[in-house]
Amino acid sequence: MTPADKAFEIAEEMRETFNLLSPFIEKHTSIVCPDCDKVCCAERHGCYDGDDIFFFKALGIDVSQEVINTGGNGPCRFISEKGCVLERWKRPFRCTHFFCDALLKSLENDNAKLYRAFVEYFRHLIRLRQKLTGGTDINHV
């Protein structure tokens, strides 16, 4: 298996893991976020970092148009009245990785079995990202 094939395989598993995590997260963002008076989804956070770009590159996706970071304090360009317009796996990783106190509390107060599964899937996602971008098991494409 070539390094590019290995990167693609890991990136695909990451995409699947994002898709498994998303319903649980979205359940809680739909509860917490609409009433928030300090929206976290700021323009300066809505850009991709190098690891995000590598993830997309491994999947064969060009995100060059989304890389521009204006550094602004306005709302993220991906936010709408109904939340983020991007599927979770297409968002900058920082968007999935950040949980404000209110969101974290909502997640933790859900069914204990569901929350434990969420934590395990999230840890798995982080391990996959490190494996993909850390270069320990694969070479960069």
Helices and strands as residue ranges (DSSP letters): H 3-32, G 33-35, G 43-45, H 50-59, G 64-66, E 79-80, E 83-84, G 88-90, H 93-97, H 101-108, H 112-134
